[in-house]
């Protein structure tokens, strides 16, 4: 197996991992919360390095990323394990799996970059499960991808330490982060984590020059109060800026949260409209195919510049970064530099 990064050896064969915000102390023969960083003989190993369970070529909008290389394809890879235990996880069948799971196959960093290029993808995303716990693999692959002008994306819960994020700074273009709630109680009860490390990592990713988009799954009775949503939106405005795309996504019952009802679309619409009122330029709704609030509108004049239906994209009022109606600037990443 591949030796892990970002850990130190303690007494009696114990190690301390500093990759994610759990900062696990791991005894000989045990693993961290993630299930895939294992202490063997006082050395920490990244057991899923190069081990892939899911491989696909997706529209970048599926991540969802609406302001990062819009209309392009994204080579997507996932493995097993997670450092959260979200009760509503939609990928629980891989995120909560163990290393004994059948179907894991080897794709080296070099092979991954080659496959991405051959597929015509403009970017590589580490997604489906939590990429933070895969750290050494995206770091190696991302270094190769950047050399070839291929963009790189984390679809993440944001529970990464400053040390881990700074290691990625030269290789990671986009940090698509779930801010699952603006309540620490929700994080502790529903996810098995804490809110503040997610906020800290997201603000640092912005500081390091990564493109940021946030996603919040709006769950009835859990995190859907307008007060909480307003607090979240204000935090984004103050810490990430008004041009940060925020996705508010409709919940559908899954995993251990089967008794909750789907989100009322009108609740999502009210959140979107309030985000606009507060000064956010690019709010979006998700899991509501064909809704006009999936589209990108010019913040200056309100004209549609990118229209979406599901993952189908049509650029209608955009000339490079300029609105063709009023000349206003539309902020998005159009190329990898």
LOPA-158903 format. One record per residue (C-alpha): residue in three letters; residue number from 1; x, y, z. Coordinates in Angstrom, 3 decimals. Layout:
BEGIN
+--------+-----+----------+----------+----------+
! residu ! num !     east !    north !       up !
+--------+-----+----------+----------+----------+
!    ALA ! NUM !        X !        Y !        Z !
...
+--------+-----+----------+----------+----------+
***
This chain:
BEGIN
+--------+-----+----------+----------+----------+
! residu ! num !     east !    north !       up !
+--------+-----+----------+----------+----------+
!    UNK !   1 !    0.000 !    0.000 !    0.000 !
!    UNK !   2 !    0.912 !    3.645 !   -0.446 !
!    UNK !   3 !    2.286 !    5.472 !    2.598 !
!    UNK !   4 !    0.071 !    8.365 !    3.659 !
!    UNK !   5 !    1.082 !   11.993 !    3.899 !
!    UNK !   6 !    0.275 !   14.415 !    6.713 !
!    UNK !   7 !    0.730 !   12.225 !    9.761 !
!    UNK !   8 !    3.243 !   11.864 !   12.568 !
!    UNK !   9 !    4.366 !    8.879 !   14.562 !
!    UNK !  10 !    3.676 !    8.728 !   18.290 !
!    UNK !  11 !    4.756 !    6.315 !   21.002 !
!    UNK !  12 !    3.952 !    2.602 !   21.003 !
!    UNK !  13 !    3.200 !    2.444 !   17.276 !
!    UNK !  14 !    0.379 !    4.976 !   17.388 !
!    UNK !  15 !    0.065 !    7.660 !   14.670 !
!    UNK !  16 !   -1.698 !   11.008 !   14.468 !
!    UNK !  17 !   -3.332 !   11.915 !   11.133 !
!    UNK !  18 !   -3.700 !   15.613 !   10.265 !
!    UNK !  19 !   -5.442 !   15.321 !    6.892 !
!    UNK !  20 !   -9.044 !   15.937 !    7.937 !
!    UNK !  21 !  -10.575 !   17.866 !   10.796 !
!    UNK !  22 !  -11.143 !   14.727 !   12.878 !
!    UNK !  23 !   -7.360 !   14.593 !   13.363 !
!    UNK !  24 !   -7.564 !   10.941 !   14.339 !
!    UNK !  25 !   -5.102 !    9.268 !   16.671 !
!    UNK !  26 !   -4.849 !    5.739 !   15.264 !
!    UNK !  27 !   -3.498 !    2.732 !   17.082 !
!    UNK !  28 !   -1.597 !   -0.134 !   15.450 !
!    UNK !  29 !   -3.896 !   -2.217 !   13.249 !
!    UNK !  30 !   -6.716 !    0.348 !   13.330 !
!    UNK !  31 !   -8.013 !    2.942 !   10.871 !
!    UNK !  32 !   -9.289 !    6.484 !   11.121 !
!    UNK !  33 !  -12.915 !    7.613 !   10.972 !
!    UNK !  34 !  -12.651 !    7.453 !    7.182 !
!    UNK !  35 !  -12.015 !    3.698 !    7.247 !
!    UNK !  36 !   -9.266 !    3.858 !    4.607 !
!    UNK !  37 !   -6.223 !    5.352 !    6.340 !
!    UNK !  38 !   -4.693 !    2.425 !    8.200 !
!    UNK !  39 !   -1.906 !    2.089 !   10.767 !
!    UNK !  40 !    0.296 !   -0.907 !   10.093 !
!    UNK !  41 !    3.420 !   -1.276 !   12.177 !
!    UNK !  42 !    3.413 !    2.395 !   13.156 !
!    UNK !  43 !    3.182 !    3.623 !    9.560 !
!    UNK !  44 !    0.013 !    5.200 !    8.183 !
!    UNK !  45 !   -1.065 !    3.931 !    4.795 !
!    UNK !  46 !   -3.536 !    5.346 !    2.269 !
!    UNK !  47 !   -5.256 !    2.051 !    1.527 !
!    UNK !  48 !   -7.352 !    3.316 !   -1.408 !
!    UNK !  49 !   -4.540 !    4.970 !   -3.377 !
!    UNK !  50 !   -5.373 !    4.175 !   -7.012 !
!    UNK !  51 !   -8.416 !    2.096 !   -5.985 !
!    UNK !  52 !  -11.497 !    3.159 !   -7.963 !
!    UNK !  53 !  -15.109 !    1.998 !   -7.623 !
!    UNK !  54 !  -16.779 !    4.546 !   -9.926 !
!    UNK !  55 !  -15.591 !    6.028 !  -13.223 !
!    UNK !  56 !  -17.660 !    8.172 !  -15.587 !
!    UNK !  57 !  -17.569 !   11.075 !  -17.982 !
!    UNK !  58 !  -20.133 !   13.586 !  -16.713 !
!    UNK !  59 !  -21.303 !   17.028 !  -17.703 !
!    UNK !  60 !  -19.537 !   19.476 !  -15.400 !
!    UNK !  61 !  -23.000 !   20.731 !  -14.444 !
!    UNK !  62 !  -23.662 !   17.395 !  -12.699 !
!    UNK !  63 !  -21.112 !   18.174 !   -9.958 !
!    UNK !  64 !  -22.885 !   20.738 !   -9.853 !
!    UNK !  65 !  -20.523 !   23.409 !  -11.153 !
!    UNK !  66 !  -22.212 !   26.164 !  -13.164 !
!    UNK !  67 !  -19.378 !   28.708 !  -13.350 !
!    UNK !  68 !  -16.449 !   26.408 !  -14.034 !
!    UNK !  69 !  -15.863 !   25.494 !  -17.698 !
!    UNK !  70 !  -19.624 !   25.493 !  -18.452 !
!    UNK !  71 !  -20.856 !   23.078 !  -21.093 !
!    UNK !  72 !  -17.757 !   20.846 !  -20.894 !
!    UNK !  73 !  -17.253 !   17.234 !  -19.881 !
!    UNK !  74 !  -15.594 !   16.109 !  -16.675 !
!    UNK !  75 !  -13.798 !   12.806 !  -16.113 !
!    UNK !  76 !  -15.058 !   11.655 !  -12.716 !
!    UNK !  77 !  -13.586 !    9.147 !  -10.287 !
!    UNK !  78 !  -14.743 !    7.862 !   -6.913 !
!    UNK !  79 !  -13.640 !    5.312 !   -4.358 !
!    UNK !  80 !  -14.947 !    4.097 !   -1.000 !
!    UNK !  81 !  -15.034 !    5.557 !    2.481 !
!    UNK !  82 !  -15.945 !    8.892 !    4.042 !
!    UNK !  83 !  -15.059 !   10.976 !    7.075 !
!    UNK !  84 !  -18.756 !   11.814 !    7.615 !
!    UNK !  85 !  -21.713 !    9.592 !    8.472 !
!    UNK !  86 !  -24.527 !   11.620 !    6.926 !
!    UNK !  87 !  -27.923 !   10.106 !    7.621 !
!    UNK !  88 !  -29.210 !   11.306 !    4.237 !
!    UNK !  89 !  -26.200 !   10.225 !    2.135 !
!    UNK !  90 !  -27.142 !    9.542 !   -1.483 !
!    UNK !  91 !  -23.975 !    7.533 !   -2.166 !
!    UNK !  92 !  -24.020 !    5.509 !    1.048 !
!    UNK !  93 !  -23.522 !    2.259 !   -0.850 !
!    UNK !  94 !  -19.912 !    3.297 !   -1.562 !
!    UNK !  95 !  -19.175 !    5.973 !    1.051 !
!    UNK !  96 !  -19.922 !    3.572 !    3.915 !
!    UNK !  97 !  -18.235 !    0.551 !    2.371 !
!    UNK !  98 !  -15.099 !   -1.232 !    3.579 !
!    UNK !  99 !  -11.957 !   -2.269 !    1.747 !
!    UNK ! 100 !  -13.422 !   -5.741 !    1.253 !
!    UNK ! 101 !  -15.960 !   -4.344 !   -1.227 !
!    UNK ! 102 !  -15.936 !   -6.151 !   -4.559 !
!    UNK ! 103 !  -15.459 !   -4.106 !   -7.700 !
!    UNK ! 104 !  -12.511 !   -1.949 !   -6.650 !
!    UNK ! 105 !  -10.070 !   -1.712 !   -9.522 !
!    UNK ! 106 !   -6.702 !   -0.065 !  -10.069 !
!    UNK ! 107 !   -6.283 !    3.137 !  -12.058 !
!    UNK ! 108 !   -2.899 !    4.799 !  -11.630 !
!    UNK ! 109 !   -2.583 !    8.606 !  -11.663 !
!    UNK ! 110 !   -0.967 !    8.364 !  -15.087 !
!    UNK ! 111 !   -3.770 !    6.172 !  -16.431 !
!    UNK ! 112 !   -6.400 !    8.511 !  -14.997 !
!    UNK ! 113 !   -4.962 !   11.543 !  -16.745 !
!    UNK ! 114 !   -4.611 !    9.586 !  -19.990 !
!    UNK ! 115 !   -8.244 !    8.439 !  -19.804 !
!    UNK ! 116 !   -9.414 !   11.960 !  -19.064 !
!    UNK ! 117 !   -7.619 !   13.304 !  -22.111 !
!    UNK ! 118 !   -8.857 !   10.485 !  -24.337 !
!    UNK ! 119 !  -12.463 !   11.156 !  -23.247 !
!    UNK ! 120 !  -12.258 !   14.779 !  -24.343 !
!    UNK ! 121 !  -12.852 !   15.984 !  -20.799 !
!    UNK ! 122 !  -11.754 !   19.478 !  -19.831 !
!    UNK ! 123 !  -11.379 !   18.522 !  -16.181 !
!    UNK ! 124 !  -10.998 !   15.671 !  -13.689 !
!    UNK ! 125 !  -13.248 !   15.476 !  -10.617 !
!    UNK ! 126 !  -12.709 !   13.356 !   -7.537 !
!    UNK ! 127 !  -16.277 !   12.805 !   -6.457 !
!    UNK ! 128 !  -19.010 !   10.293 !   -5.487 !
!    UNK ! 129 !  -17.305 !    9.708 !   -2.119 !
!    UNK ! 130 !  -15.190 !   12.157 !   -0.103 !
!    UNK ! 131 !  -11.980 !   13.067 !   -1.983 !
!    UNK ! 132 !  -10.204 !   14.447 !    1.093 !
!    UNK ! 133 !   -9.542 !   10.927 !    2.386 !
!    UNK ! 134 !   -8.077 !   10.008 !   -1.033 !
!    UNK ! 135 !   -5.578 !   12.857 !   -0.689 !
!    UNK ! 136 !   -2.396 !   11.292 !   -2.051 !
!    UNK ! 137 !   -4.138 !   10.052 !   -5.212 !
!    UNK ! 138 !   -5.752 !   13.354 !   -6.330 !
!    UNK ! 139 !   -2.513 !   15.127 !   -5.418 !
!    UNK ! 140 !   -0.490 !   12.877 !   -7.714 !
!    UNK ! 141 !   -3.054 !   12.857 !  -10.516 !
!    UNK ! 142 !   -3.755 !   16.562 !  -10.201 !
!    UNK ! 143 !   -0.074 !   17.398 !  -10.624 !
!    UNK ! 144 !   -0.025 !   15.490 !  -13.912 !
!    UNK ! 145 !   -3.356 !   16.942 !  -15.038 !
!    UNK ! 146 !   -2.251 !   20.532 !  -14.516 !
!    UNK ! 147 !    0.844 !   19.857 !  -16.644 !
!    UNK ! 148 !   -1.493 !   18.916 !  -19.499 !
!    UNK ! 149 !   -3.884 !   21.836 !  -19.038 !
!    UNK ! 150 !   -6.689 !   19.691 !  -17.599 !
!    UNK ! 151 !   -8.729 !   21.275 !  -14.814 !
!    UNK ! 152 !   -9.147 !   19.642 !  -11.415 !
!    UNK ! 153 !  -12.182 !   19.520 !   -9.126 !
!    UNK ! 154 !  -12.945 !   18.402 !   -5.578 !
!    UNK ! 155 !  -16.594 !   17.576 !   -4.857 !
!    UNK ! 156 !  -16.174 !   17.687 !   -1.122 !
!    UNK ! 157 !  -17.754 !   18.032 !    2.299 !
!    UNK ! 158 !  -14.996 !   20.504 !    3.128 !
!    UNK ! 159 !  -13.741 !   18.645 !    6.208 !
!    UNK ! 160 !  -10.089 !   19.064 !    5.282 !
!    UNK ! 161 !   -7.388 !   20.649 !    7.422 !
!    UNK ! 162 !   -5.353 !   23.690 !    6.500 !
!    UNK ! 163 !   -2.346 !   21.413 !    6.031 !
!    UNK ! 164 !   -4.207 !   19.207 !    3.581 !
!    UNK ! 165 !   -5.670 !   22.080 !    1.617 !
!    UNK ! 166 !   -2.388 !   23.928 !    1.311 !
!    UNK ! 167 !   -0.785 !   20.788 !   -0.152 !
!    UNK ! 168 !   -3.438 !   20.814 !   -2.871 !
!    UNK ! 169 !   -3.134 !   24.521 !   -3.625 !
!    UNK ! 170 !   -0.945 !   24.131 !   -6.686 !
!    UNK ! 171 !   -2.983 !   21.323 !   -8.212 !
!    UNK ! 172 !   -6.664 !   22.016 !   -7.449 !
!    UNK ! 173 !   -8.737 !   24.472 !   -9.517 !
!    UNK ! 174 !  -12.251 !   24.079 !   -8.125 !
!    UNK ! 175 !  -13.532 !   23.381 !   -4.617 !
!    UNK ! 176 !  -17.209 !   22.431 !   -4.913 !
!    UNK ! 177 !  -18.197 !   22.222 !   -1.274 !
!    UNK ! 178 !  -21.280 !   21.040 !    0.565 !
!    UNK ! 179 !  -22.235 !   23.393 !    3.367 !
!    UNK ! 180 !  -24.815 !   21.043 !    4.736 !
!    UNK ! 181 !  -26.271 !   23.415 !    7.315 !
!    UNK ! 182 !  -25.317 !   26.527 !    9.226 !
!    UNK ! 183 !  -25.896 !   24.710 !   12.517 !
!    UNK ! 184 !  -23.173 !   22.920 !   14.425 !
!    UNK ! 185 !  -25.890 !   20.835 !   16.092 !
!    UNK ! 186 !  -26.986 !   19.571 !   12.658 !
!    UNK ! 187 !  -23.394 !   18.699 !   11.758 !
!    UNK ! 188 !  -22.829 !   16.788 !   14.979 !
!    UNK ! 189 !  -26.169 !   14.959 !   14.935 !
!    UNK ! 190 !  -26.693 !   14.268 !   11.229 !
!    UNK ! 191 !  -23.173 !   14.181 !    9.771 !
!    UNK ! 192 !  -20.813 !   13.240 !   12.580 !
!    UNK ! 193 !  -18.709 !   16.364 !   12.181 !
!    UNK ! 194 !  -18.608 !   20.071 !   12.991 !
!    UNK ! 195 !  -19.488 !   23.200 !   11.051 !
!    UNK ! 196 !  -16.537 !   25.491 !   11.730 !
!    UNK ! 197 !  -13.836 !   23.373 !   10.032 !
!    UNK ! 198 !  -15.938 !   23.382 !    6.846 !
!    UNK ! 199 !  -16.250 !   27.167 !    6.932 !
!    UNK ! 200 !  -12.540 !   27.563 !    7.650 !
!    UNK ! 201 !  -11.538 !   25.284 !    4.765 !
!    UNK ! 202 !  -13.907 !   26.984 !    2.339 !
!    UNK ! 203 !  -12.599 !   30.452 !    3.196 !
!    UNK ! 204 !   -9.015 !   29.184 !    2.859 !
!    UNK ! 205 !   -9.757 !   27.590 !   -0.523 !
!    UNK ! 206 !  -10.972 !   30.991 !   -1.695 !
!    UNK ! 207 !   -7.828 !   32.641 !   -0.340 !
!    UNK ! 208 !   -5.692 !   30.073 !   -2.174 !
!    UNK ! 209 !   -7.312 !   31.008 !   -5.485 !
!    UNK ! 210 !   -9.622 !   28.040 !   -6.010 !
!    UNK ! 211 !  -12.976 !   28.494 !   -7.700 !
!    UNK ! 212 !  -15.703 !   27.979 !   -5.090 !
!    UNK ! 213 !  -19.308 !   26.858 !   -5.476 !
!    UNK ! 214 !  -21.419 !   25.800 !   -2.503 !
!    UNK ! 215 !  -24.268 !   23.284 !   -2.316 !
!    UNK ! 216 !  -26.830 !   23.038 !    0.458 !
!    UNK ! 217 !  -29.331 !   20.188 !    0.437 !
!    UNK ! 218 !  -32.448 !   21.734 !    1.991 !
!    UNK ! 219 !  -34.092 !   19.153 !    4.260 !
!    UNK ! 220 !  -37.607 !   19.849 !    5.632 !
!    UNK ! 221 !  -37.578 !   20.325 !    9.392 !
!    UNK ! 222 !  -33.794 !   19.985 !    9.602 !
!    UNK ! 223 !  -32.051 !   22.960 !    7.997 !
!    UNK ! 224 !  -34.755 !   24.781 !    6.025 !
!    UNK ! 225 !  -35.582 !   27.744 !    8.260 !
!    UNK ! 226 !  -35.230 !   31.098 !    6.539 !
!    UNK ! 227 !  -33.197 !   32.415 !    9.468 !
!    UNK ! 228 !  -30.603 !   29.692 !    8.997 !
!    UNK ! 229 !  -30.529 !   30.141 !    5.240 !
!    UNK ! 230 !  -30.080 !   33.907 !    5.611 !
!    UNK ! 231 !  -27.187 !   33.387 !    8.026 !
!    UNK ! 232 !  -25.522 !   31.025 !    5.569 !
!    UNK ! 233 !  -26.004 !   33.406 !    2.637 !
!    UNK ! 234 !  -24.625 !   36.335 !    4.623 !
!    UNK ! 235 !  -21.571 !   34.270 !    5.578 !
!    UNK ! 236 !  -20.914 !   33.503 !    1.913 !
!    UNK ! 237 !  -21.341 !   37.139 !    0.925 !
!    UNK ! 238 !  -18.949 !   38.317 !    3.627 !
!    UNK ! 239 !  -16.316 !   35.590 !    3.278 !
!    UNK ! 240 !  -16.483 !   34.421 !   -0.348 !
!    UNK ! 241 !  -18.101 !   37.335 !   -2.150 !
!    UNK ! 242 !  -21.338 !   38.008 !   -4.086 !
!    UNK ! 243 !  -20.109 !   36.256 !   -7.255 !
!    UNK ! 244 !  -19.948 !   32.878 !   -5.468 !
!    UNK ! 245 !  -22.511 !   30.467 !   -6.958 !
!    UNK ! 246 !  -24.727 !   28.919 !   -4.258 !
!    UNK ! 247 !  -26.854 !   25.865 !   -5.082 !
!    UNK ! 248 !  -29.930 !   25.143 !   -2.965 !
!    UNK ! 249 !  -30.948 !   21.586 !   -3.725 !
!    UNK ! 250 !  -34.195 !   19.708 !   -3.299 !
!    UNK ! 251 !  -34.043 !   16.816 !   -0.830 !
!    UNK ! 252 !  -35.364 !   13.351 !   -1.658 !
!    UNK ! 253 !  -35.531 !   10.713 !    1.111 !
!    UNK ! 254 !  -32.572 !    8.333 !    1.167 !
!    UNK ! 255 !  -30.453 !    6.062 !    3.375 !
!    UNK ! 256 !  -31.432 !    6.597 !    7.030 !
!    UNK ! 257 !  -33.668 !    9.598 !    6.427 !
!    UNK ! 258 !  -36.492 !    7.868 !    4.594 !
!    UNK ! 259 !  -39.223 !    9.367 !    6.758 !
!    UNK ! 260 !  -38.524 !   12.969 !    5.784 !
!    UNK ! 261 !  -40.570 !   14.466 !    2.973 !
!    UNK ! 262 !  -39.154 !   16.003 !   -0.226 !
!    UNK ! 263 !  -38.480 !   19.719 !   -0.088 !
!    UNK ! 264 !  -41.362 !   21.970 !   -1.100 !
!    UNK ! 265 !  -40.222 !   23.766 !   -4.254 !
!    UNK ! 266 !  -41.769 !   27.009 !   -3.023 !
!    UNK ! 267 !  -39.435 !   26.884 !    0.009 !
!    UNK ! 268 !  -36.470 !   26.646 !   -2.356 !
!    UNK ! 269 !  -37.820 !   29.517 !   -4.445 !
!    UNK ! 270 !  -38.112 !   31.713 !   -1.350 !
!    UNK ! 271 !  -34.506 !   30.945 !   -0.408 !
!    UNK ! 272 !  -33.367 !   31.795 !   -3.943 !
!    UNK ! 273 !  -35.301 !   35.054 !   -3.959 !
!    UNK ! 274 !  -33.994 !   36.049 !   -0.536 !
!    UNK ! 275 !  -30.433 !   35.317 !   -1.668 !
!    UNK ! 276 !  -30.961 !   37.709 !   -4.573 !
!    UNK ! 277 !  -32.369 !   40.364 !   -2.236 !
!    UNK ! 278 !  -29.322 !   40.048 !    0.028 !
!    UNK ! 279 !  -27.006 !   40.682 !   -2.922 !
!    UNK ! 280 !  -25.911 !   37.225 !   -4.084 !
!    UNK ! 281 !  -25.406 !   37.338 !   -7.853 !
!    UNK ! 282 !  -25.672 !   33.653 !   -8.685 !
!    UNK ! 283 !  -28.063 !   31.537 !   -6.597 !
!    UNK ! 284 !  -29.379 !   28.319 !   -8.151 !
!    UNK ! 285 !  -31.904 !   25.609 !   -7.418 !
!    UNK ! 286 !  -31.004 !   21.942 !   -7.835 !
!    UNK ! 287 !  -32.964 !   18.693 !   -8.326 !
!    UNK ! 288 !  -35.789 !   20.705 !   -9.901 !
!    UNK ! 289 !  -35.237 !   19.947 !  -13.581 !
!    UNK ! 290 !  -36.448 !   22.587 !  -16.021 !
!    UNK ! 291 !  -36.940 !   25.298 !  -13.396 !
!    UNK ! 292 !  -35.973 !   28.838 !  -14.521 !
!    UNK ! 293 !  -33.886 !   29.222 !  -11.358 !
!    UNK ! 294 !  -31.384 !   26.778 !  -12.875 !
!    UNK ! 295 !  -30.403 !   29.475 !  -15.373 !
!    UNK ! 296 !  -27.679 !   32.083 !  -15.069 !
!    UNK ! 297 !  -28.890 !   35.665 !  -15.232 !
!    UNK ! 298 !  -26.853 !   38.820 !  -15.647 !
!    UNK ! 299 !  -26.580 !   40.482 !  -12.216 !
!    UNK ! 300 !  -26.745 !   43.924 !  -13.838 !
!    UNK ! 301 !  -29.788 !   43.664 !  -16.107 !
!    UNK ! 302 !  -31.384 !   40.294 !  -15.287 !
!    UNK ! 303 !  -31.159 !   38.901 !  -18.821 !
!    UNK ! 304 !  -30.551 !   35.146 !  -19.158 !
!    UNK ! 305 !  -27.012 !   34.423 !  -20.300 !
!    UNK ! 306 !  -26.845 !   30.623 !  -19.783 !
!    UNK ! 307 !  -29.984 !   28.480 !  -19.951 !
!    UNK ! 308 !  -30.104 !   24.999 !  -18.437 !
!    UNK ! 309 !  -32.508 !   22.103 !  -18.518 !
!    UNK ! 310 !  -31.106 !   19.337 !  -16.383 !
!    UNK ! 311 !  -27.538 !   18.967 !  -17.637 !
!    UNK ! 312 !  -28.247 !   20.451 !  -21.073 !
!    UNK ! 313 !  -26.653 !   23.878 !  -21.420 !
!    UNK ! 314 !  -27.298 !   26.645 !  -23.931 !
!    UNK ! 315 !  -25.252 !   29.845 !  -23.857 !
!    UNK ! 316 !  -27.699 !   32.480 !  -25.038 !
!    UNK ! 317 !  -26.558 !   35.922 !  -23.960 !
!    UNK ! 318 !  -22.869 !   35.675 !  -23.258 !
!    UNK ! 319 !  -19.893 !   36.904 !  -25.267 !
!    UNK ! 320 !  -16.819 !   35.715 !  -23.410 !
!    UNK ! 321 !  -17.482 !   37.206 !  -19.927 !
!    UNK ! 322 !  -19.847 !   39.916 !  -21.137 !
!    UNK ! 323 !  -23.655 !   40.088 !  -21.141 !
!    UNK ! 324 !  -24.749 !   40.787 !  -24.707 !
!    UNK ! 325 !  -27.726 !   42.838 !  -23.475 !
!    UNK ! 326 !  -26.038 !   45.364 !  -21.202 !
!    UNK ! 327 !  -22.304 !   44.728 !  -21.305 !
!    UNK ! 328 !  -22.213 !   43.618 !  -17.647 !
!    UNK ! 329 !  -19.513 !   41.194 !  -16.576 !
!    UNK ! 330 !  -20.382 !   37.566 !  -15.821 !
!    UNK ! 331 !  -17.886 !   35.860 !  -13.541 !
!    UNK ! 332 !  -16.949 !   32.282 !  -14.424 !
!    UNK ! 333 !  -13.901 !   30.170 !  -15.222 !
!    UNK ! 334 !  -13.635 !   29.822 !  -18.982 !
!    UNK ! 335 !  -10.165 !   28.246 !  -19.272 !
!    UNK ! 336 !   -7.454 !   26.595 !  -17.213 !
!    UNK ! 337 !   -4.263 !   28.585 !  -16.823 !
+--------+-----+----------+----------+----------+
***
